[in-house]
Amino acid sequence: MHNFNKPFIVNKSFSNITETVKKFNISGDGYFTKKCHTFFKDKYKFANTFLTPSCTSALEMIALLMNIEPGDEIIMPTFTFVSCANAFVLRGARIRFVDSNSKEPNIDVSKINALVNKKTKAILVVHYAGIPCDMDVLVKLIKKHSLILIEDCAHSIDSYYKNKPLGSFGDFSTFSFHDTKNITCGEGGLLVVNNKKYIKRAEIIREKGTNRSSFFRGEVKKYSWIDVGSSYLPSDITAAYLYGQLVNLDIIQSKRIKIFNRYVTNLNKHTRYFKIPNNQPGKKYNGHMFYIILKTKKERSSLIDYLSKNKIQAVSHYVPLHSSKFYEQKHDGRLCTNADLFSSRLLRLPLHPYLKMNDIDYICKNILNFFKI
Ligand SMILES: *Cc1c(COP(=O)(O)O)cnc(C)c1O
């Protein structure tokens, strides 16, 4: 079976775990957590970084840091993972969902301006499939309305917009190290705080609302409860595993990008039958995902069945959040037709570092067979 995903294992993760366990300190902010923080700050020039138990918890921290209250509004794409919305809905916010653009599932930046009002607090964007959103437009919008920009980079580690790494544009950005992402430790996340105004408080909220981090640095004699907060630190065992992956980032990325490019080479002559992600100037992709867009939902179902019979697992993706059971009554009624289209016609093909070039050729051959090309 050619699985859609298979998390990549590197040996360094095992020796790192042994090393941290032998230090007798596997709670949060240990040796490897600090090494992970430094890795991201050095490589991507992020102002400050905090490992978290998941991308979801990093998003929840942002909602706390922004003091989100009932009635506040957050603008975000409807074609995204539920945690983007939930983190803010938990604090009473109202979500203004935006359609995808017609080319790709990313947010349609031309539809944002009309939704901004006095209650708007932030624009959250997702770089779907590792494909950068139109950052020039977004940065202008943020400046014009003095809003907070949040980048959900769960798909987009090591993607670049005009040579600038994704995750470095936002006041905040978040990453996921779930098994389905390029770099993984099973469950894990990262909060990036680029707006320096929020760094001190992020440290406190992450440590249960206490100044324990200052205490560990010897800045105060005793730590105590000084703000709201929760427990947002992963164990150093998680960080040790993750660090093994991070030092192999270039190897993992080059394997994924090679597979992505092989799909493009094999399929780009057949865009009469289906669409593939198009290459856009100034945007460097990270090989997170390769998808095709079929002409109808029915055709997608038939192709999924056909591939499955040939031992290839291909999968659909998000149900747009504006039409979800939980939110459809709360949504303001605007149509999001591009997102609906991607929801019913987008198909993700297997992409993980264990796939060989002849596996990709086999998968593509089956797709062409299906269309009798
Ligand atoms: C995976 C994902 C998340 C959630 O990540 P977790 O680490 O599982 O919490 C959030 N946003 C997007 C866009 C994702 O793909």
Ligand as a Chemical Component Dictionary entry (heavy atoms), coordinates in Angstrom:
data_LIG
# 
_chem_comp.id                   LIG 
_chem_comp.type                 NON-POLYMER 
_chem_comp.pdbx_formal_charge   0 
_chem_comp.three_letter_code    LIG 
# 
loop_
_chem_comp_atom.comp_id 
_chem_comp_atom.atom_id 
_chem_comp_atom.alt_atom_id 
_chem_comp_atom.type_symbol 
_chem_comp_atom.charge 
_chem_comp_atom.model_Cartn_x 
_chem_comp_atom.model_Cartn_y 
_chem_comp_atom.model_Cartn_z 
_chem_comp_atom.pdbx_ordinal 
LIG C1 C1 C 0 -2.360 20.402 11.637 1  
LIG C2 C2 C 0 -2.896 21.778 11.647 2  
LIG C3 C3 C 0 -3.181 22.453 12.845 3  
LIG C4 C4 C 0 -3.176 21.775 14.182 4  
LIG O1 O1 O 0 -1.962 21.266 14.558 5  
LIG P1 P1 P 0 -1.859 20.421 15.910 6  
LIG O2 O2 O 0 -0.381 20.447 16.162 7  
LIG O3 O3 O 0 -2.392 19.057 15.609 8  
LIG O4 O4 O 0 -2.621 21.120 16.953 9  
LIG C5 C5 C 0 -3.575 23.773 12.786 10 
LIG N1 N1 N 0 -3.693 24.415 11.617 11 
LIG C6 C6 C 0 -3.455 23.798 10.448 12 
LIG C7 C7 C 0 -3.594 24.569 9.172  13 
LIG C8 C8 C 0 -3.079 22.453 10.422 14 
LIG O5 O5 O 0 -2.877 21.832 9.250  15 
# 
loop_
_chem_comp_bond.comp_id 
_chem_comp_bond.atom_id_1 
_chem_comp_bond.atom_id_2 
_chem_comp_bond.value_order 
_chem_comp_bond.pdbx_ordinal 
LIG C1 C2 SING 1  
LIG C2 C3 SING 2  
LIG C2 C8 DOUB 3  
LIG C3 C4 SING 4  
LIG C3 C5 DOUB 5  
LIG C4 O1 SING 6  
LIG O1 P1 SING 7  
LIG P1 O2 DOUB 8  
LIG P1 O3 SING 9  
LIG P1 O4 SING 10 
LIG C5 N1 SING 11 
LIG N1 C6 DOUB 12 
LIG C6 C7 SING 13 
LIG C6 C8 SING 14 
LIG C8 O5 SING 15 
# 
